[in-house]
Amino acid sequence: MEKATSLEFLQAVYTNEGLPLFTRMRAAVACLPFEYPKLAFTAFIPEGGDFAQQLDRRLARIRETKLIEATPVSKVQHSPDELNLPQSVRRRV
């Protein structure tokens, strides 16, 4: 009798239609991490240094940026003649 790996054994279990569905599903779930790679991400830091140093530099740069405060503008109503609108638009205003 040929020895099978644990993965091959579980694959044989979940492909065996003679076994109960619950047993087959548990075997399939156990095989998932070995049959399909997990999704992951990798951060590429081109400037050198580790992630913490780069984050500190960017936070310092954000603190140095100048904040431009908006001043409120009062609502001024203009007549259509003051706005130099075309005649076709003046009728709708």
Secondary structure, DSSP 8 states (H G I E B T S, - for coil): -----HHHHHHHHHH-TTS-HHHHHHHHHHHHHHHS---------TTSS-HHHHHHHHHHHHHHS--------------TTTTT--HHHHTT-
